[in-house]
Amino acid sequence: SGARSMELLLERRPDLDGVFVASDLMAAGALSVLDARGRRVPADVAVAGFDDSGLAEALLPPLTTMRQPIERIATEMVRLLFALLE
């Protein structure tokens, strides 16, 4: 989980000042651990997620997140596949 991963990361790197988390849901867990430890986001630790889910806007502070354009990626994959088959 994001919370457990953040706990382990802070044990290894207590001076951590930024982290990119694999999903917005995991980032929510990371944010809760940082808050519990008195680390301010983004002043003390910058946190970015991945997915651009609705959850990102609901978190406090709102999560910086990276959008994954699934439709565009799928369209390009199909185009490349057809190009290989020709």
C-alpha positions as CSV (number, residue, x, y, z in Angstrom):
1,S,0.0,0.0,0.0
2,G,1.0,3.6,-0.4
3,A,1.0,4.2,3.4
4,R,3.3,1.3,4.1
5,S,5.6,2.1,1.3
6,M,5.9,5.7,2.5
7,E,6.7,4.5,6.0
8,L,9.5,2.3,4.7
9,L,10.8,5.1,2.5
10,L,10.9,7.6,5.3
11,E,12.7,5.1,7.5
12,R,15.4,4.8,4.8
13,R,15.4,8.5,3.7
14,P,14.1,10.7,6.5
15,D,15.3,13.8,4.5
16,L,13.1,12.9,1.6
17,D,11.7,16.0,-0.1
18,G,9.8,14.5,-3.1
19,V,8.2,11.3,-4.3
20,F,6.4,10.1,-7.4
21,V,3.8,7.4,-6.5
22,A,2.6,4.7,-8.9
23,S,-1.1,5.6,-8.5
24,D,-3.3,8.2,-7.0
25,L,-4.8,5.7,-4.6
26,M,-1.3,4.9,-3.3
27,A,-0.5,8.6,-3.1
28,A,-3.5,9.1,-0.8
29,G,-1.9,6.6,1.6
30,A,1.5,8.3,1.3
31,L,-0.2,11.7,2.1
32,S,-1.8,10.3,5.2
33,V,1.5,9.1,6.5
34,L,3.2,12.4,5.8
35,D,0.4,14.2,7.6
36,A,0.7,11.9,10.6
37,R,4.4,12.6,10.8
38,G,4.0,16.4,10.6
39,R,5.5,16.6,7.1
40,R,3.8,19.4,5.1
41,V,2.9,18.7,1.5
42,P,4.1,20.4,-0.7
43,A,6.2,22.6,1.6
44,D,8.3,19.8,3.1
45,V,7.7,16.9,0.6
46,A,6.4,17.2,-2.9
47,V,4.1,14.3,-3.9
48,A,2.9,13.4,-7.4
49,G,0.6,10.6,-8.4
50,F,-0.2,8.8,-11.6
51,D,-3.7,8.2,-13.1
52,D,-5.4,11.6,-12.8
53,S,-8.3,10.0,-11.0
54,G,-11.1,12.0,-9.4
55,L,-9.5,11.1,-6.1
56,A,-6.6,13.5,-6.8
57,E,-8.9,16.6,-6.6
58,A,-10.6,15.3,-3.4
59,L,-7.3,14.9,-1.4
60,L,-6.0,17.6,0.9
61,P,-3.9,19.1,-0.4
62,P,-5.1,18.3,-3.9
63,L,-2.7,15.9,-5.5
64,T,-0.5,16.7,-8.5
65,T,-1.0,13.8,-10.8
66,M,-0.1,12.7,-14.3
67,R,-2.7,11.8,-16.8
68,Q,-2.3,8.6,-18.8
69,P,-4.1,9.1,-22.2
70,I,-5.4,5.5,-22.5
71,E,-7.5,6.1,-25.6
72,R,-4.6,7.9,-27.4
73,I,-2.2,5.1,-26.4
74,A,-4.5,2.4,-27.6
75,T,-5.1,4.2,-30.9
76,E,-1.4,4.5,-31.5
77,M,-0.8,0.9,-30.6
78,V,-3.4,-0.3,-33.1
79,R,-2.0,2.0,-35.8
80,L,1.5,0.6,-35.2
81,L,0.2,-3.0,-35.3
82,F,-1.5,-2.5,-38.6
83,A,1.6,-0.9,-40.0
84,L,3.6,-4.0,-39.0
85,L,1.1,-6.3,-40.6
86,E,1.2,-4.5,-44.0
